[in-house]
């Protein structure tokens, strides 16, 4: 029996990633190198990210990080 294995392109909700650049918003800034979790993906505005302390920045674009 054969199975279909989809290609992984991009990241998924729940993936832990390391920021490749600084991400800023009115609420604060995640520094480059911070390990965060992807909390949501908006098809037009990009990833939302959250750290282990619950700090979150939403809709921050697409080219932010590298895989942990």
N, CA, C and O atoms as a Tinker XYZ file with bonds, in Angstrom:
   272  protein
     1  N      0.840000   -1.180000    0.000000    73     2
     2  CA     0.000000    0.000000    0.000000    64     1     3
     3  C      0.885000    1.243000    0.000000    63     2     4     5
     4  O      1.880000    1.294000    0.723000    81     3
     5  N      0.538000    2.224000   -0.790000    73     3     6
     6  CA     1.293000    3.476000   -0.850000    64     5     7
     7  C      0.501000    4.563000   -0.153000    63     6     8     9
     8  O     -0.723000    4.487000   -0.044000    81     7
     9  N      1.209000    5.572000    0.317000    73     7    10
    10  CA     0.566000    6.679000    1.030000    64     9    11
    11  C      1.057000    7.997000    0.458000    63    10    12    13
    12  O      2.144000    8.074000   -0.114000    81    11
    13  N      0.258000    9.012000    0.617000    73    11    14
    14  CA     0.644000   10.358000    0.207000    64    13    15
    15  C      1.329000   11.046000    1.372000    63    14    16    17
    16  O      0.794000   11.072000    2.480000    81    15
    17  N      2.505000   11.603000    1.132000    73    15    18
    18  CA     3.244000   12.341000    2.151000    64    17    19
    19  C      3.397000   13.770000    1.650000    63    18    20    21
    20  O      4.147000   14.016000    0.706000    81    19
    21  N      2.691000   14.721000    2.275000    73    19    22
    22  CA     2.761000   16.102000    1.790000    64    21    23
    23  C      4.118000   16.741000    2.062000    63    22    24    25
    24  O      4.792000   16.399000    3.034000    81    23
    25  N      4.507000   17.657000    1.211000    73    23    26
    26  CA     5.739000   18.413000    1.397000    64    25    27
    27  C      5.519000   19.465000    2.481000    63    26    28    29
    28  O      4.503000   20.159000    2.489000    81    27
    29  N      6.477000   19.573000    3.390000    73    27    30
    30  CA     6.380000   20.607000    4.426000    64    29    31
    31  C      6.942000   21.897000    3.854000    63    30    32    33
    32  O      8.143000   22.010000    3.606000    81    31
    33  N      6.077000   22.851000    3.650000    73    31    34
    34  CA     6.530000   24.151000    3.162000    64    33    35
    35  C      6.066000   25.204000    4.152000    63    34    36    37
    36  O      4.871000   25.463000    4.290000    81    35
    37  N      6.997000   25.788000    4.818000    73    35    38
    38  CA     6.656000   26.764000    5.844000    64    37    39
    39  C      6.560000   26.103000    7.209000    63    38    40    41
    40  O      7.066000   25.001000    7.417000    81    39
    41  N      5.916000   26.779000    8.119000    73    39    42
    42  CA     5.795000   26.312000    9.488000    64    41    43
    43  C      4.329000   26.120000    9.834000    63    42    44    45
    44  O      3.446000   26.615000    9.133000    81    43
    45  N      4.072000   25.398000   10.919000    73    43    46
    46  CA     2.710000   25.115000   11.353000    64    45    47
    47  C      2.481000   25.666000   12.753000    63    46    48    49
    48  O      3.436000   25.942000   13.479000    81    47
    49  N      1.217000   25.827000   13.133000    73    47    50
    50  CA     0.869000   26.240000   14.492000    64    49    51
    51  C      1.452000   25.207000   15.460000    63    50    52    53
    52  O      1.303000   24.000000   15.267000    81    51
    53  N      2.112000   25.703000   16.496000    73    51    54
    54  CA     2.737000   24.840000   17.489000    64    53    55
    55  C      4.223000   24.625000   17.290000    63    54    56    57
    56  O      4.903000   24.167000   18.208000    81    55
    57  N      4.754000   24.948000   16.095000    73    55    58
    58  CA     6.190000   24.810000   15.846000    64    57    59
    59  C      6.966000   25.809000   16.687000    63    58    60    61
    60  O      6.567000   26.966000   16.817000    81    59
    61  N      8.094000   25.352000   17.265000    73    59    62
    62  CA     9.018000   26.241000   17.970000    64    61    63
    63  C     10.059000   26.696000   16.956000    63    62    64    65
    64  O     10.618000   25.887000   16.216000    81    63
    65  N     10.313000   28.005000   16.932000    73    63    66
    66  CA    11.241000   28.591000   15.971000    64    65    67
    67  C     12.121000   29.625000   16.667000    63    66    68    69
    68  O     11.782000   30.117000   17.743000    81    67
    69  N     13.253000   29.950000   16.046000    73    67    70
    70  CA    14.154000   30.984000   16.537000    64    69    71
    71  C     14.049000   32.190000   15.617000    63    70    72    73
    72  O     14.156000   32.057000   14.398000    81    71
    73  N     13.838000   33.368000   16.199000    73    71    74
    74  CA    13.689000   34.577000   15.385000    64    73    75
    75  C     15.003000   34.919000   14.689000    63    74    76    77
    76  O     16.062000   34.946000   15.317000    81    75
    77  N     14.922000   35.180000   13.387000    73    75    78
    78  CA    16.086000   35.561000   12.586000    64    77    79
    79  C     16.265000   37.070000   12.545000    63    78    80    81
    80  O     17.280000   37.571000   12.062000    81    79
    81  N     15.271000   37.793000   13.056000    73    79    82
    82  CA    15.357000   39.252000   13.126000    64    81    83
    83  C     14.510000   39.734000   14.297000    63    82    84    85
    84  O     13.708000   38.980000   14.848000    81    83
    85  N     14.693000   40.985000   14.668000    73    83    86
    86  CA    13.897000   41.598000   15.731000    64    85    87
    87  C     12.460000   41.782000   15.235000    63    86    88    89
    88  O     12.236000   42.153000   14.083000    81    87
    89  N     11.488000   41.517000   16.119000    73    87    90
    90  CA    10.079000   41.706000   15.775000    64    89    91
    91  C      9.495000   42.678000   16.798000    63    90    92    93
    92  O      9.486000   42.395000   17.995000    81    91
    93  N      9.006000   43.829000   16.320000    73    91    94
    94  CA     8.498000   44.875000   17.202000    64    93    95
    95  C      7.033000   45.165000   16.931000    63    94    96    97
    96  O      6.546000   45.022000   15.809000    81    95
    97  N      6.344000   45.575000   17.988000    73    95    98
    98  CA     4.966000   46.043000   17.905000    64    97    99
    99  C      4.789000   47.069000   19.019000    63    98   100   101
   100  O      5.717000   47.309000   19.792000    81    99
   101  N      3.612000   47.674000   19.107000    73    99   102
   102  CA     3.369000   48.674000   20.145000    64   101   103
   103  C      3.568000   48.076000   21.538000    63   102   104   105
   104  O      4.053000   48.754000   22.445000    81   103
   105  N      3.194000   46.813000   21.704000    73   103   106
   106  CA     3.248000   46.155000   23.015000    64   105   107
   107  C      4.675000   45.845000   23.475000    63   106   108   109
   108  O      4.923000   45.762000   24.678000    81   107
   109  N      5.622000   45.672000   22.536000    73   107   110
   110  CA     6.991000   45.352000   22.909000    64   109   111
   111  C      7.776000   44.770000   21.750000    63   110   112   113
   112  O      7.343000   44.826000   20.599000    81   111
   113  N      8.941000   44.207000   22.067000    73   111   114
   114  CA     9.854000   43.693000   21.051000    64   113   115
   115  C     10.380000   42.328000   21.446000    63   114   116   117
   116  O     10.790000   42.116000   22.587000    81   115
   117  N     10.367000   41.403000   20.498000    73   115   118
   118  CA    11.093000   40.142000   20.647000    64   117   119
   119  C     12.439000   40.359000   19.968000    63   118   120   121
   120  O     12.483000   40.788000   18.816000    81   119
   121  N     13.526000   40.073000   20.657000    73   119   122
   122  CA    14.855000   40.256000   20.090000    64   121   123
   123  C     15.227000   39.097000   19.170000    63   122   124   125
   124  O     14.710000   37.989000   19.305000    81   123
   125  N     16.131000   39.373000   18.235000    73   123   126
   126  CA    16.671000   38.344000   17.346000    64   125   127
   127  C     17.254000   37.223000   18.202000    63   126   128   129
   128  O     17.943000   37.490000   19.187000    81   127
   129  N     16.985000   35.974000   17.834000    73   127   130
   130  CA    17.498000   34.820000   18.578000    64   129   131
   131  C     16.537000   34.273000   19.615000    63   130   132   133
   132  O     16.805000   33.221000   20.196000    81   131
   133  N     15.416000   34.959000   19.870000    73   131   134
   134  CA    14.430000   34.488000   20.837000    64   133   135
   135  C     13.703000   33.263000   20.292000    63   134   136   137
   136  O     13.309000   33.246000   19.126000    81   135
   137  N     13.525000   32.248000   21.116000    73   135   138
   138  CA    12.763000   31.067000   20.727000    64   137   139
   139  C     11.298000   31.328000   21.057000    63   138   140   141
   140  O     10.959000   31.635000   22.200000    81   139
   141  N     10.434000   31.205000   20.056000    73   139   142
   142  CA     8.999000   31.451000   20.208000    64   141   143
   143  C      8.228000   30.285000   19.588000    63   142   144   145
   144  O      8.790000   29.449000   18.881000    81   143
   145  N      6.921000   30.255000   19.875000    73   143   146
   146  CA     6.031000   29.250000   19.303000    64   145   147
   147  C      5.051000   29.946000   18.372000    63   146   148   149
   148  O      4.534000   31.015000   18.696000    81   147
   149  N      4.797000   29.347000   17.225000    73   147   150
   150  CA     3.805000   29.897000   16.303000    64   149   151
   151  C      2.431000   29.618000   16.886000    63   150   152   153
   152  O      2.071000   28.461000   17.107000    81   151
   153  N      1.652000   30.680000   17.139000    73   151   154
   154  CA     0.342000   30.525000   17.774000    64   153   155
   155  C     -0.814000   30.624000   16.779000    63   154   156   157
   156  O     -1.919000   30.173000   17.082000    81   155
   157  N     -0.584000   31.203000   15.605000    73   155   158
   158  CA    -1.636000   31.334000   14.598000    64   157   159
   159  C     -0.984000   31.685000   13.259000    63   158   160   161
   160  O      0.132000   32.202000   13.213000    81   159
   161  N     -1.698000   31.395000   12.179000    73   159   162
   162  CA    -1.219000   31.771000   10.844000    64   161   163
   163  C     -2.382000   32.404000   10.096000    63   162   164   165
   164  O     -3.410000   31.767000    9.867000    81   163
   165  N     -2.205000   33.664000    9.721000    73   163   166
   166  CA    -3.200000   34.367000    8.913000    64   165   167
   167  C     -2.709000   34.313000    7.462000    63   166   168   169
   168  O     -1.565000   34.684000    7.197000    81   167
   169  N     -3.533000   33.865000    6.526000    73   167   170
   170  CA    -3.059000   33.699000    5.153000    64   169   171
   171  C     -2.630000   34.993000    4.469000    63   170   172   173
   172  O     -1.910000   34.949000    3.471000    81   171
   173  N     -3.056000   36.135000    4.984000    73   171   174
   174  CA    -2.695000   37.421000    4.374000    64   173   175
   175  C     -1.658000   38.189000    5.178000    63   174   176   177
   176  O     -0.823000   38.884000    4.599000    81   175
   177  N     -1.694000   38.079000    6.501000    73   175   178
   178  CA    -0.842000   38.916000    7.355000    64   177   179
   179  C      0.312000   38.176000    8.018000    63   178   180   181
   180  O      1.177000   38.807000    8.624000    81   179
   181  N      0.341000   36.867000    7.916000    73   179   182
   182  CA     1.491000   36.130000    8.411000    64   181   183
   183  C      1.302000   35.448000    9.751000    63   182   184   185
   184  O      0.185000   35.224000   10.215000    81   183
   185  N      2.433000   35.128000   10.354000    73   183   186
   186  CA     2.472000   34.356000   11.594000    64   185   187
   187  C      2.202000   35.223000   12.819000    63   186   188   189
   188  O      2.531000   36.409000   12.846000    81   187
   189  N      1.596000   34.602000   13.832000    73   187   190
   190  CA     1.514000   35.176000   15.171000    64   189   191
   191  C      2.418000   34.320000   16.045000    63   190   192   193
   192  O      2.445000   33.097000   15.910000    81   191
   193  N      3.162000   34.968000   16.945000    73   191   194
   194  CA     4.150000   34.245000   17.748000    64   193   195
   195  C      3.971000   34.551000   19.229000    63   194   196   197
   196  O      3.499000   35.621000   19.612000    81   195
   197  N      4.365000   33.572000   20.056000    73   195   198
   198  CA     4.216000   33.711000   21.503000    64   197   199
   199  C      5.432000   33.080000   22.173000    63   198   200   201
   200  O      5.921000   32.038000   21.735000    81   199
   201  N      5.920000   33.724000   23.247000    73   199   202
   202  CA     7.035000   33.134000   23.989000    64   201   203
   203  C      6.490000   32.299000   25.154000    63   202   204   205
   204  O      5.279000   32.226000   25.362000    81   203
   205  N      7.397000   31.675000   25.906000    73   203   206
   206  CA     6.998000   30.805000   27.017000    64   205   207
   207  C      6.363000   31.561000   28.178000    63   206   208   209
   208  O      5.737000   30.948000   29.043000    81   207
   209  N      6.515000   32.887000   28.211000    73   207   210
   210  CA     5.921000   33.695000   29.280000    64   209   211
   211  C      4.536000   34.213000   28.904000    63   210   212   213
   212  O      3.888000   34.886000   29.706000    81   211
   213  N      4.076000   33.905000   27.688000    73   211   214
   214  CA     2.752000   34.331000   27.251000    64   213   215
   215  C      2.729000   35.631000   26.477000    63   214   216   217
   216  O      1.660000   36.071000   26.054000    81   215
   217  N      3.886000   36.262000   26.279000    73   215   218
   218  CA     3.945000   37.483000   25.462000    64   217   219
   219  C      3.675000   37.102000   24.012000    63   218   220   221
   220  O      4.234000   36.124000   23.516000    81   219
   221  N      2.824000   37.862000   23.327000    73   219   222
   222  CA     2.428000   37.497000   21.971000    64   221   223
   223  C      2.377000   38.722000   21.064000    63   222   224   225
   224  O      1.922000   39.796000   21.460000    81   223
   225  N      2.854000   38.533000   19.845000    73   223   226
   226  CA     2.714000   39.539000   18.793000    64   225   227
   227  C      2.021000   38.833000   17.634000    63   226   228   229
   228  O      2.454000   37.769000   17.190000    81   227
   229  N      0.928000   39.447000   17.146000    73   227   230
   230  CA     0.154000   38.793000   16.096000    64   229   231
   231  C      0.453000   39.389000   14.728000    63   230   232   233
   232  O      0.877000   40.538000   14.605000    81   231
   233  N      0.221000   38.580000   13.713000    73   231   234
   234  CA     0.306000   39.001000   12.311000    64   233   235
   235  C      1.598000   39.747000   11.995000    63   234   236   237
   236  O      1.564000   40.902000   11.572000    81   235
   237  N      2.741000   39.082000   12.201000    73   235   238
   238  CA     4.035000   39.747000   12.011000    64   237   239
   239  C      4.738000   39.478000   10.697000    63   238   240   241
   240  O      5.936000   39.734000   10.576000    81   239
   241  N      4.032000   38.974000    9.727000    73   239   242
   242  CA     4.663000   38.751000    8.426000    64   241   243
   243  C      5.075000   37.313000    8.244000    63   242   244   245
   244  O      4.673000   36.430000    9.001000    81   243
   245  N      5.895000   37.087000    7.214000    73   243   246
   246  CA     6.220000   35.718000    6.823000    64   245   247
   247  C      7.679000   35.324000    7.034000    63   246   248   249
   248  O      7.931000   34.181000    7.414000    81   247
   249  N      8.633000   36.186000    6.815000    73   247   250
   250  CA    10.043000   35.797000    6.861000    64   249   251
   251  C     10.653000   36.244000    8.177000    63   250   252   253
   252  O     11.320000   37.276000    8.247000    81   251
   253  N     10.416000   35.453000    9.224000    73   251   254
   254  CA    10.825000   35.850000   10.558000    64   253   255
   255  C     11.865000   34.965000   11.201000    63   254   256   257
   256  O     12.672000   35.448000   11.994000    81   255
   257  N     11.872000   33.687000   10.884000    73   255   258
   258  CA    12.627000   32.776000   11.730000    64   257   259
   259  C     13.198000   31.584000   11.001000    63   258   260   261
   260  O     12.958000   31.345000    9.817000    81   259
   261  N     13.981000   30.841000   11.793000    73   259   262
   262  CA    14.552000   29.571000   11.349000    64   261   263
   263  C     14.032000   28.494000   12.294000    63   262   264   265
   264  O     13.661000   28.784000   13.431000    81   263
   265  N     14.008000   27.267000   11.826000    73   263   266
   266  CA    13.493000   26.156000   12.621000    64   265   267
   267  C     14.439000   25.816000   13.764000    63   266   268   269
   268  O     15.657000   25.859000   13.595000    81   267
   269  N     13.886000   25.478000   14.928000    73   267   270
   270  CA    14.686000   25.101000   16.109000    64   269   271
   271  C     15.106000   23.662000   15.956000    63   270   272
   272  O     15.788000   23.122000   16.826000    81   271
